[in-house]
């Protein structure tokens, strides 16, 4: 998974939290300046979390 750099100081962001569905990182923070970008939302994981039954064409 790609980890971006901090928008304030340029240092690499560290993983703060992983998605409870797919285990991909979705929250990051900067240990240098303590900046926390917005949480990355995984739309398909959100649907699974809400008990959405995807159409056959969405799973292909």
Predicted model as a PDB file, atoms N, CA, C, CB and O in Angstrom, pLDDT in the B-factor column:
MODEL        1                                                                  
ATOM      1  N   UNK A   1       0.839  -1.182   0.000  1.00 47.00           N  
ATOM      2  CA  UNK A   1       0.000   0.000   0.000  1.00 47.00           C  
ATOM      3  C   UNK A   1       0.879   1.238   0.000  1.00 47.00           C  
ATOM      4  CB  UNK A   1      -0.952   0.002   1.211  1.00 47.00           C  
ATOM      5  O   UNK A   1       1.882   1.297   0.712  1.00 47.00           O  
ATOM      6  N   UNK A   2       0.511   2.199  -0.778  1.00 58.00           N  
ATOM      7  CA  UNK A   2       1.236   3.444  -0.888  1.00 58.00           C  
ATOM      8  C   UNK A   2       1.027   4.281   0.380  1.00 58.00           C  
ATOM      9  CB  UNK A   2       0.788   4.221  -2.141  1.00 58.00           C  
ATOM     10  O   UNK A   2      -0.096   4.416   0.865  1.00 58.00           O  
ATOM     11  N   UNK A   3       2.116   4.838   0.906  1.00 63.00           N  
ATOM     12  CA  UNK A   3       2.029   5.749   2.041  1.00 63.00           C  
ATOM     13  C   UNK A   3       2.544   7.096   1.580  1.00 63.00           C  
ATOM     14  CB  UNK A   3       2.838   5.221   3.277  1.00 63.00           C  
ATOM     15  O   UNK A   3       3.692   7.221   1.155  1.00 63.00           O  
ATOM     16  N   UNK A   4       1.685   8.107   1.665  1.00 80.00           N  
ATOM     17  CA  UNK A   4       2.050   9.444   1.213  1.00 80.00           C  
ATOM     18  C   UNK A   4       2.917  10.155   2.238  1.00 80.00           C  
ATOM     19  CB  UNK A   4       0.802  10.265   0.927  1.00 80.00           C  
ATOM     20  O   UNK A   4       3.091   9.696   3.366  1.00 80.00           O  
ATOM     21  N   UNK A   5       3.452  11.285   1.811  1.00 89.00           N  
ATOM     22  CA  UNK A   5       4.213  12.113   2.736  1.00 89.00           C  
ATOM     23  C   UNK A   5       3.291  13.166   3.347  1.00 89.00           C  
ATOM     24  CB  UNK A   5       5.416  12.783   2.020  1.00 89.00           C  
ATOM     25  O   UNK A   5       2.235  13.482   2.799  1.00 89.00           O  
ATOM     26  N   UNK A   6       3.708  13.697   4.482  1.00 92.00           N  
ATOM     27  CA  UNK A   6       2.935  14.701   5.207  1.00 92.00           C  
ATOM     28  C   UNK A   6       2.826  15.970   4.372  1.00 92.00           C  
ATOM     29  CB  UNK A   6       3.578  15.008   6.577  1.00 92.00           C  
ATOM     30  O   UNK A   6       3.807  16.411   3.774  1.00 92.00           O  
ATOM     31  N   UNK A   7       1.651  16.546   4.333  1.00 91.00           N  
ATOM     32  CA  UNK A   7       1.435  17.774   3.561  1.00 91.00           C  
ATOM     33  C   UNK A   7       1.981  19.006   4.264  1.00 91.00           C  
ATOM     34  CB  UNK A   7      -0.040  17.963   3.287  1.00 91.00           C  
ATOM     35  O   UNK A   7       2.124  20.059   3.641  1.00 91.00           O  
ATOM     36  N   UNK A   8       2.287  18.893   5.542  1.00 92.00           N  
ATOM     37  CA  UNK A   8       2.810  20.045   6.277  1.00 92.00           C  
ATOM     38  C   UNK A   8       4.332  20.066   6.314  1.00 92.00           C  
ATOM     39  CB  UNK A   8       2.268  20.048   7.690  1.00 92.00           C  
ATOM     40  O   UNK A   8       4.939  21.111   6.081  1.00 92.00           O  
ATOM     41  N   UNK A   9       4.967  18.906   6.609  1.00 94.00           N  
ATOM     42  CA  UNK A   9       6.426  18.912   6.780  1.00 94.00           C  
ATOM     43  C   UNK A   9       7.165  18.046   5.763  1.00 94.00           C  
ATOM     44  CB  UNK A   9       6.772  18.445   8.166  1.00 94.00           C  
ATOM     45  O   UNK A   9       8.384  18.160   5.636  1.00 94.00           O  
ATOM     46  N   UNK A  10       6.449  17.178   5.033  1.00 91.00           N  
ATOM     47  CA  UNK A  10       7.081  16.361   4.012  1.00 91.00           C  
ATOM     48  C   UNK A  10       7.603  15.012   4.476  1.00 91.00           C  
ATOM     49  CB  UNK A  10       8.182  17.107   3.429  1.00 91.00           C  
ATOM     50  O   UNK A  10       8.079  14.224   3.659  1.00 91.00           O  
ATOM     51  N   UNK A  11       7.525  14.731   5.766  1.00 93.00           N  
ATOM     52  CA  UNK A  11       7.997  13.439   6.270  1.00 93.00           C  
ATOM     53  C   UNK A  11       6.996  12.335   5.897  1.00 93.00           C  
ATOM     54  CB  UNK A  11       8.202  13.494   7.814  1.00 93.00           C  
ATOM     55  O   UNK A  11       5.839  12.620   5.588  1.00 93.00           O  
ATOM     56  N   UNK A  12       7.443  11.095   5.927  1.00 92.00           N  
ATOM     57  CA  UNK A  12       6.569   9.969   5.590  1.00 92.00           C  
ATOM     58  C   UNK A  12       5.537   9.763   6.692  1.00 92.00           C  
ATOM     59  CB  UNK A  12       7.394   8.677   5.373  1.00 92.00           C  
ATOM     60  O   UNK A  12       5.862   9.824   7.878  1.00 92.00           O  
ATOM     61  N   UNK A  13       4.299   9.519   6.293  1.00 93.00           N  
ATOM     62  CA  UNK A  13       3.227   9.265   7.251  1.00 93.00           C  
ATOM     63  C   UNK A  13       3.326   7.828   7.757  1.00 93.00           C  
ATOM     64  CB  UNK A  13       1.837   9.528   6.609  1.00 93.00           C  
ATOM     65  O   UNK A  13       3.730   6.925   7.024  1.00 93.00           O  
ATOM     66  N   UNK A  14       2.954   7.630   9.015  1.00 93.00           N  
ATOM     67  CA  UNK A  14       2.927   6.291   9.583  1.00 93.00           C  
ATOM     68  C   UNK A  14       1.471   5.839   9.706  1.00 93.00           C  
ATOM     69  CB  UNK A  14       3.644   6.254  10.970  1.00 93.00           C  
ATOM     70  O   UNK A  14       0.559   6.659   9.809  1.00 93.00           O  
ATOM     71  N   UNK A  15       1.274   4.539   9.693  1.00 92.00           N  
ATOM     72  CA  UNK A  15      -0.063   3.966   9.771  1.00 92.00           C  
ATOM     73  C   UNK A  15      -0.566   4.071  11.206  1.00 92.00           C  
ATOM     74  CB  UNK A  15      -0.067   2.488   9.290  1.00 92.00           C  
ATOM     75  O   UNK A  15       0.107   3.656  12.150  1.00 92.00           O  
ATOM     76  N   UNK A  16      -1.759   4.634  11.350  1.00 92.00           N  
ATOM     77  CA  UNK A  16      -2.373   4.781  12.671  1.00 92.00           C  
ATOM     78  C   UNK A  16      -3.468   3.748  12.898  1.00 92.00           C  
ATOM     79  CB  UNK A  16      -2.945   6.186  12.834  1.00 92.00           C  
ATOM     80  O   UNK A  16      -3.653   3.275  14.020  1.00 92.00           O  
ATOM     81  N   UNK A  17      -4.203   3.390  11.830  1.00 91.00           N  
ATOM     82  CA  UNK A  17      -5.311   2.443  11.960  1.00 91.00           C  
ATOM     83  C   UNK A  17      -5.523   1.732  10.631  1.00 91.00           C  
ATOM     84  CB  UNK A  17      -6.613   3.164  12.409  1.00 91.00           C  
ATOM     85  O   UNK A  17      -5.274   2.294   9.564  1.00 91.00           O  
ATOM     86  N   UNK A  18      -5.988   0.480  10.711  1.00 90.00           N  
ATOM     87  CA  UNK A  18      -6.299  -0.302   9.520  1.00 90.00           C  
ATOM     88  C   UNK A  18      -7.804  -0.530   9.433  1.00 90.00           C  
ATOM     89  CB  UNK A  18      -5.545  -1.652   9.535  1.00 90.00           C  
ATOM     90  O   UNK A  18      -8.505  -0.546  10.445  1.00 90.00           O  
ATOM     91  N   UNK A  19      -8.283  -0.705   8.215  1.00 86.00           N  
ATOM     92  CA  UNK A  19      -9.693  -0.977   7.961  1.00 86.00           C  
ATOM     93  C   UNK A  19     -10.084  -2.299   8.637  1.00 86.00           C  
ATOM     94  CB  UNK A  19      -9.981  -1.030   6.427  1.00 86.00           C  
ATOM     95  O   UNK A  19      -9.357  -3.288   8.542  1.00 86.00           O  
ATOM     96  N   UNK A  20     -11.226  -2.308   9.311  1.00 83.00           N  
ATOM     97  CA  UNK A  20     -11.669  -3.517  10.010  1.00 83.00           C  
ATOM     98  C   UNK A  20     -12.171  -4.601   9.055  1.00 83.00           C  
ATOM     99  CB  UNK A  20     -12.764  -3.166  10.997  1.00 83.00           C  
ATOM    100  O   UNK A  20     -12.337  -5.753   9.458  1.00 83.00           O  
ATOM    101  N   UNK A  21     -12.415  -4.239   7.793  1.00 83.00           N  
ATOM    102  CA  UNK A  21     -12.914  -5.203   6.807  1.00 83.00           C  
ATOM    103  C   UNK A  21     -11.771  -5.800   5.986  1.00 83.00           C  
ATOM    104  CB  UNK A  21     -13.933  -4.533   5.875  1.00 83.00           C  
ATOM    105  O   UNK A  21     -11.625  -7.021   5.925  1.00 83.00           O  
ATOM    106  N   UNK A  22     -10.954  -4.939   5.351  1.00 85.00           N  
ATOM    107  CA  UNK A  22      -9.916  -5.427   4.430  1.00 85.00           C  
ATOM    108  C   UNK A  22      -8.500  -5.348   5.002  1.00 85.00           C  
ATOM    109  CB  UNK A  22      -9.972  -4.641   3.148  1.00 85.00           C  
ATOM    110  O   UNK A  22      -7.557  -5.818   4.365  1.00 85.00           O  
ATOM    111  N   UNK A  23      -8.336  -4.774   6.169  1.00 87.00           N  
ATOM    112  CA  UNK A  23      -7.040  -4.629   6.843  1.00 87.00           C  
ATOM    113  C   UNK A  23      -6.033  -3.738   6.117  1.00 87.00           C  
ATOM    114  CB  UNK A  23      -6.437  -5.973   7.031  1.00 87.00           C  
ATOM    115  O   UNK A  23      -4.843  -3.765   6.433  1.00 87.00           O  
ATOM    116  N   UNK A  24      -6.497  -2.953   5.150  1.00 87.00           N  
ATOM    117  CA  UNK A  24      -5.632  -1.969   4.497  1.00 87.00           C  
ATOM    118  C   UNK A  24      -5.589  -0.717   5.384  1.00 87.00           C  
ATOM    119  CB  UNK A  24      -6.148  -1.624   3.040  1.00 87.00           C  
ATOM    120  O   UNK A  24      -6.579  -0.392   6.041  1.00 87.00           O  
ATOM    121  N   UNK A  25      -4.462  -0.021   5.405  1.00 89.00           N  
ATOM    122  CA  UNK A  25      -4.383   1.201   6.220  1.00 89.00           C  
ATOM    123  C   UNK A  25      -5.402   2.244   5.749  1.00 89.00           C  
ATOM    124  CB  UNK A  25      -2.957   1.792   6.164  1.00 89.00           C  
ATOM    125  O   UNK A  25      -5.584   2.440   4.547  1.00 89.00           O  
ATOM    126  N   UNK A  26      -6.061   2.908   6.696  1.00 88.00           N  
ATOM    127  CA  UNK A  26      -7.001   3.957   6.326  1.00 88.00           C  
ATOM    128  C   UNK A  26      -6.845   5.228   7.170  1.00 88.00           C  
ATOM    129  CB  UNK A  26      -8.408   3.437   6.451  1.00 88.00           C  
ATOM    130  O   UNK A  26      -7.477   6.242   6.875  1.00 88.00           O  
ATOM    131  N   UNK A  27      -6.019   5.184   8.204  1.00 92.00           N  
ATOM    132  CA  UNK A  27      -5.705   6.372   8.989  1.00 92.00           C  
ATOM    133  C   UNK A  27      -4.192   6.462   9.142  1.00 92.00           C  
ATOM    134  CB  UNK A  27      -6.409   6.335  10.384  1.00 92.00           C  
ATOM    135  O   UNK A  27      -3.515   5.472   9.420  1.00 92.00           O  
ATOM    136  N   UNK A  28      -3.687   7.664   8.955  1.00 93.00           N  
ATOM    137  CA  UNK A  28      -2.252   7.897   9.036  1.00 93.00           C  
ATOM    138  C   UNK A  28      -1.979   9.086   9.952  1.00 93.00           C  
ATOM    139  CB  UNK A  28      -1.652   8.140   7.629  1.00 93.00           C  
ATOM    140  O   UNK A  28      -2.881   9.870  10.248  1.00 93.00           O  
ATOM    141  N   UNK A  29      -0.734   9.213  10.398  1.00 94.00           N  
ATOM    142  CA  UNK A  29      -0.324  10.412  11.113  1.00 94.00           C  
ATOM    143  C   UNK A  29       1.166  10.646  10.883  1.00 94.00           C  
ATOM    144  CB  UNK A  29      -0.639  10.292  12.629  1.00 94.00           C  
ATOM    145  O   UNK A  29       1.898   9.752  10.458  1.00 94.00           O  
ATOM    146  N   UNK A  30       1.588  11.865  11.174  1.00 95.00           N  
ATOM    147  CA  UNK A  30       2.989  12.246  11.018  1.00 95.00           C  
ATOM    148  C   UNK A  30       3.615  12.332  12.402  1.00 95.00           C  
ATOM    149  CB  UNK A  30       3.132  13.603  10.250  1.00 95.00           C  
ATOM    150  O   UNK A  30       3.128  13.059  13.267  1.00 95.00           O  
ATOM    151  N   UNK A  31       4.690  11.589  12.606  1.00 93.00           N  
ATOM    152  CA  UNK A  31       5.359  11.620  13.907  1.00 93.00           C  
ATOM    153  C   UNK A  31       6.210  12.871  14.084  1.00 93.00           C  
ATOM    154  CB  UNK A  31       6.224  10.384  14.079  1.00 93.00           C  
ATOM    155  O   UNK A  31       6.612  13.200  15.200  1.00 93.00           O  
ATOM    156  N   UNK A  32       6.484  13.564  12.991  1.00 95.00           N  
ATOM    157  CA  UNK A  32       7.308  14.773  13.059  1.00 95.00           C  
ATOM    158  C   UNK A  32       6.496  15.986  13.533  1.00 95.00           C  
ATOM    159  CB  UNK A  32       7.931  15.063  11.687  1.00 95.00           C  
ATOM    160  O   UNK A  32       6.894  16.664  14.480  1.00 95.00           O  
ATOM    161  N   UNK A  33       5.357  16.260  12.875  1.00 95.00           N  
ATOM    162  CA  UNK A  33       4.571  17.453  13.212  1.00 95.00           C  
ATOM    163  C   UNK A  33       3.174  17.114  13.747  1.00 95.00           C  
ATOM    164  CB  UNK A  33       4.440  18.343  11.988  1.00 95.00           C  
ATOM    165  O   UNK A  33       2.385  18.013  14.038  1.00 95.00           O  
ATOM    166  N   UNK A  34       2.870  15.804  13.877  1.00 93.00           N  
ATOM    167  CA  UNK A  34       1.604  15.321  14.442  1.00 93.00           C  
ATOM    168  C   UNK A  34       0.372  15.627  13.579  1.00 93.00           C  
ATOM    169  CB  UNK A  34       1.409  15.924  15.802  1.00 93.00           C  
ATOM    170  O   UNK A  34      -0.756  15.587  14.071  1.00 93.00           O  
ATOM    171  N   UNK A  35       0.588  15.929  12.302  1.00 93.00           N  
ATOM    172  CA  UNK A  35      -0.523  16.163  11.374  1.00 93.00           C  
ATOM    173  C   UNK A  35      -1.241  14.850  11.102  1.00 93.00           C  
ATOM    174  CB  UNK A  35      -0.020  16.794  10.047  1.00 93.00           C  
ATOM    175  O   UNK A  35      -0.599  13.818  10.904  1.00 93.00           O  
ATOM    176  N   UNK A  36      -2.584  14.885  11.090  1.00 92.00           N  
ATOM    177  CA  UNK A  36      -3.392  13.709  10.767  1.00 92.00           C  
ATOM    178  C   UNK A  36      -4.301  14.029   9.591  1.00 92.00           C  
ATOM    179  CB  UNK A  36      -4.226  13.251  11.992  1.00 92.00           C  
ATOM    180  O   UNK A  36      -5.272  14.769   9.748  1.00 92.00           O  
ATOM    181  N   UNK A  37      -4.000  13.477   8.401  1.00 89.00           N  
ATOM    182  CA  UNK A  37      -4.895  13.694   7.256  1.00 89.00           C  
ATOM    183  C   UNK A  37      -6.230  12.999   7.495  1.00 89.00           C  
ATOM    184  CB  UNK A  37      -4.248  13.178   5.945  1.00 89.00           C  
ATOM    185  O   UNK A  37      -6.361  12.185   8.409  1.00 89.00           O  
ATOM    186  N   UNK A  38      -7.215  13.326   6.667  1.00 86.00           N  
ATOM    187  CA  UNK A  38      -8.532  12.705   6.795  1.00 86.00           C  
ATOM    188  C   UNK A  38      -8.456  11.199   6.574  1.00 86.00           C  
ATOM    189  CB  UNK A  38      -9.514  13.330   5.806  1.00 86.00           C  
ATOM    190  O   UNK A  38      -7.608  10.710   5.827  1.00 86.00           O  
ATOM    191  N   UNK A  39      -9.345  10.482   7.225  1.00 85.00           N  
ATOM    192  CA  UNK A  39      -9.419   9.030   7.077  1.00 85.00           C  
ATOM    193  C   UNK A  39      -9.779   8.675   5.646  1.00 85.00           C  
ATOM    194  CB  UNK A  39     -10.447   8.427   8.057  1.00 85.00           C  
ATOM    195  O   UNK A  39     -10.660   9.296   5.051  1.00 85.00           O  
ATOM    196  N   UNK A  40      -9.099   7.674   5.090  1.00 82.00           N  
ATOM    197  CA  UNK A  40      -9.413   7.202   3.751  1.00 82.00           C  
ATOM    198  C   UNK A  40     -10.571   6.218   3.856  1.00 82.00           C  
ATOM    199  CB  UNK A  40      -8.169   6.542   3.071  1.00 82.00           C  
ATOM    200  O   UNK A  40     -10.494   5.227   4.582  1.00 82.00           O  
ATOM    201  N   UNK A  41     -11.640   6.503   3.127  1.00 79.00           N  
ATOM    202  CA  UNK A  41     -12.838   5.660   3.173  1.00 79.00           C  
ATOM    203  C   UNK A  41     -12.780   4.640   2.037  1.00 79.00           C  
ATOM    204  CB  UNK A  41     -14.136   6.524   3.073  1.00 79.00           C  
ATOM    205  O   UNK A  41     -12.589   5.009   0.878  1.00 79.00           O  
ATOM    206  N   UNK A  42     -12.942   3.385   2.360  1.00 75.00           N  
ATOM    207  CA  UNK A  42     -13.025   2.320   1.362  1.00 75.00           C  
ATOM    208  C   UNK A  42     -14.514   2.084   1.111  1.00 75.00           C  
ATOM    209  CB  UNK A  42     -12.286   0.989   1.844  1.00 75.00           C  
ATOM    210  O   UNK A  42     -15.193   1.480   1.942  1.00 75.00           O  
ATOM    211  N   UNK A  43     -15.019   2.550  -0.015  1.00 74.00           N  
ATOM    212  CA  UNK A  43     -16.463   2.507  -0.264  1.00 74.00           C  
ATOM    213  C   UNK A  43     -17.029   1.087  -0.256  1.00 74.00           C  
ATOM    214  CB  UNK A  43     -16.770   3.162  -1.591  1.00 74.00           C  
ATOM    215  O   UNK A  43     -18.118   0.872   0.276  1.00 74.00           O  
ATOM    216  N   UNK A  44     -16.325   0.121  -0.825  1.00 75.00           N  
ATOM    217  CA  UNK A  44     -16.846  -1.254  -0.818  1.00 75.00           C  
ATOM    218  C   UNK A  44     -16.838  -1.831   0.594  1.00 75.00           C  
ATOM    219  CB  UNK A  44     -16.016  -2.152  -1.758  1.00 75.00           C  
ATOM    220  O   UNK A  44     -17.746  -2.574   0.968  1.00 75.00           O  
ATOM    221  N   UNK A  45     -15.823  -1.495   1.373  1.00 78.00           N  
ATOM    222  CA  UNK A  45     -15.778  -1.964   2.759  1.00 78.00           C  
ATOM    223  C   UNK A  45     -16.904  -1.338   3.573  1.00 78.00           C  
ATOM    224  CB  UNK A  45     -14.415  -1.639   3.399  1.00 78.00           C  
ATOM    225  O   UNK A  45     -17.480  -1.992   4.443  1.00 78.00           O  
ATOM    226  N   UNK A  46     -17.214  -0.098   3.301  1.00 69.00           N  
ATOM    227  CA  UNK A  46     -18.309   0.587   3.997  1.00 69.00           C  
ATOM    228  C   UNK A  46     -19.628  -0.119   3.701  1.00 69.00           C  
ATOM    229  CB  UNK A  46     -18.386   2.081   3.577  1.00 69.00           C  
ATOM    230  O   UNK A  46     -20.465  -0.279   4.589  1.00 69.00           O  
ATOM    231  N   UNK A  47     -19.810  -0.540   2.447  1.00 64.00           N  
ATOM    232  CA  UNK A  47     -21.037  -1.249   2.076  1.00 64.00           C  
ATOM    233  C   UNK A  47     -21.124  -2.600   2.781  1.00 64.00           C  
ATOM    234  CB  UNK A  47     -21.104  -1.443   0.555  1.00 64.00           C  
ATOM    235  O   UNK A  47     -22.198  -2.996   3.234  1.00 64.00           O  
ATOM    236  N   UNK A  48     -20.012  -3.299   2.874  1.00 66.00           N  
ATOM    237  CA  UNK A  48     -19.992  -4.585   3.576  1.00 66.00           C  
ATOM    238  C   UNK A  48     -20.323  -4.362   5.046  1.00 66.00           C  
ATOM    239  CB  UNK A  48     -18.610  -5.283   3.426  1.00 66.00           C  
ATOM    240  O   UNK A  48     -21.067  -5.137   5.648  1.00 66.00           O  
ATOM    241  N   UNK A  49     -19.767  -3.298   5.617  1.00 59.00           N  
ATOM    242  CA  UNK A  49     -20.017  -2.979   7.011  1.00 59.00           C  
ATOM    243  C   UNK A  49     -21.496  -2.682   7.267  1.00 59.00           C  
ATOM    244  CB  UNK A  49     -19.166  -1.794   7.432  1.00 59.00           C  
ATOM    245  O   UNK A  49     -21.998  -2.933   8.362  1.00 59.00           O  
ATOM    246  N   UNK A  50     -22.190  -2.151   6.265  1.00 61.00           N  
ATOM    247  CA  UNK A  50     -23.614  -1.830   6.384  1.00 61.00           C  
ATOM    248  C   UNK A  50     -24.486  -2.993   5.922  1.00 61.00           C  
ATOM    249  CB  UNK A  50     -23.945  -0.574   5.572  1.00 61.00           C  
ATOM    250  O   UNK A  50     -25.688  -2.815   5.724  1.00 61.00           O  
ATOM    251  N   UNK A  51     -23.902  -4.188   5.744  1.00 62.00           N  
ATOM    252  CA  UNK A  51     -24.622  -5.396   5.311  1.00 62.00           C  
ATOM    253  C   UNK A  51     -25.249  -5.258   3.944  1.00 62.00           C  
ATOM    254  CB  UNK A  51     -25.689  -5.742   6.304  1.00 62.00           C  
ATOM    255  O   UNK A  51     -26.345  -5.764   3.701  1.00 62.00           O  
ATOM    256  N   UNK A  52     -24.557  -4.574   3.049  1.00 53.00           N  
ATOM    257  CA  UNK A  52     -25.025  -4.411   1.672  1.00 53.00           C  
ATOM    258  C   UNK A  52     -24.739  -5.689   0.897  1.00 53.00           C  
ATOM    259  CB  UNK A  52     -24.345  -3.186   0.987  1.00 53.00           C  
ATOM    260  O   UNK A  52     -23.638  -6.233   0.984  1.00 53.00           O  
ATOM    261  N   UNK A  53     -25.714  -6.173   0.144  1.00 57.00           N  
ATOM    262  CA  UNK A  53     -25.522  -7.321  -0.723  1.00 57.00           C  
ATOM    263  C   UNK A  53     -25.249  -6.803  -2.139  1.00 57.00           C  
ATOM    264  CB  UNK A  53     -26.769  -8.273  -0.690  1.00 57.00           C  
ATOM    265  O   UNK A  53     -26.169  -6.337  -2.810  1.00 57.00           O  
ATOM    266  N   UNK A  54     -23.987  -6.881  -2.602  1.00 56.00           N  
ATOM    267  CA  UNK A  54     -23.662  -6.329  -3.909  1.00 56.00           C  
ATOM    268  C   UNK A  54     -24.317  -7.117  -5.047  1.00 56.00           C  
ATOM    269  CB  UNK A  54     -22.156  -6.306  -4.097  1.00 56.00           C  
ATOM    270  O   UNK A  54     -24.575  -8.315  -4.929  1.00 56.00           O  
ATOM    271  N   UNK A  55     -24.578  -6.413  -6.148  1.00 57.00           N  
ATOM    272  CA  UNK A  55     -25.066  -7.069  -7.347  1.00 57.00           C  
ATOM    273  C   UNK A  55     -23.954  -7.925  -7.911  1.00 57.00           C  
ATOM    274  CB  UNK A  55     -25.561  -6.042  -8.392  1.00 57.00           C  
ATOM    275  O   UNK A  55     -22.783  -7.693  -7.610  1.00 57.00           O  
ATOM    276  N   UNK A  56     -24.295  -8.908  -8.721  1.00 54.00           N  
ATOM    277  CA  UNK A  56     -23.302  -9.794  -9.313  1.00 54.00           C  
ATOM    278  C   UNK A  56     -22.278  -8.991 -10.115  1.00 54.00           C  
ATOM    279  CB  UNK A  56     -23.982 -10.844 -10.210  1.00 54.00           C  
ATOM    280  O   UNK A  56     -21.092  -9.317 -10.087  1.00 54.00           O  
ATOM    281  N   UNK A  57     -22.709  -7.953 -10.824  1.00 55.00           N  
ATOM    282  CA  UNK A  57     -21.789  -7.162 -11.634  1.00 55.00           C  
ATOM    283  C   UNK A  57     -20.799  -6.367 -10.777  1.00 55.00           C  
ATOM    284  CB  UNK A  57     -22.572  -6.215 -12.528  1.00 55.00           C  
ATOM    285  O   UNK A  57     -19.726  -6.016 -11.269  1.00 55.00           O  
ATOM    286  N   UNK A  58     -21.120  -6.071  -9.517  1.00 51.00           N  
ATOM    287  CA  UNK A  58     -20.212  -5.337  -8.629  1.00 51.00           C  
ATOM    288  C   UNK A  58     -19.099  -6.219  -8.082  1.00 51.00           C  
ATOM    289  CB  UNK A  58     -20.988  -4.730  -7.477  1.00 51.00           C  
ATOM    290  O   UNK A  58     -18.062  -5.700  -7.669  1.00 51.00           O  
ATOM    291  N   UNK A  59     -19.280  -7.530  -8.066  1.00 49.00           N  
ATOM    292  CA  UNK A  59     -18.275  -8.430  -7.512  1.00 49.00           C  
ATOM    293  C   UNK A  59     -17.298  -8.922  -8.570  1.00 49.00           C  
ATOM    294  CB  UNK A  59     -18.945  -9.611  -6.850  1.00 49.00           C  
ATOM    295  O   UNK A  59     -16.281  -9.522  -8.220  1.00 49.00           O  
ATOM    296  N   UNK A  60     -17.562  -8.696  -9.817  1.00 48.00           N  
ATOM    297  CA  UNK A  60     -16.701  -9.207 -10.901  1.00 48.00           C  
ATOM    298  C   UNK A  60     -15.493  -8.318 -11.103  1.00 48.00           C  
ATOM    299  CB  UNK A  60     -17.487  -9.317 -12.213  1.00 48.00           C  
ATOM    300  O   UNK A  60     -14.662  -8.592 -11.970  1.00 48.00           O  
TER     301      UNK A  60                                                      
ENDMDL                                                                          
END                                                                             
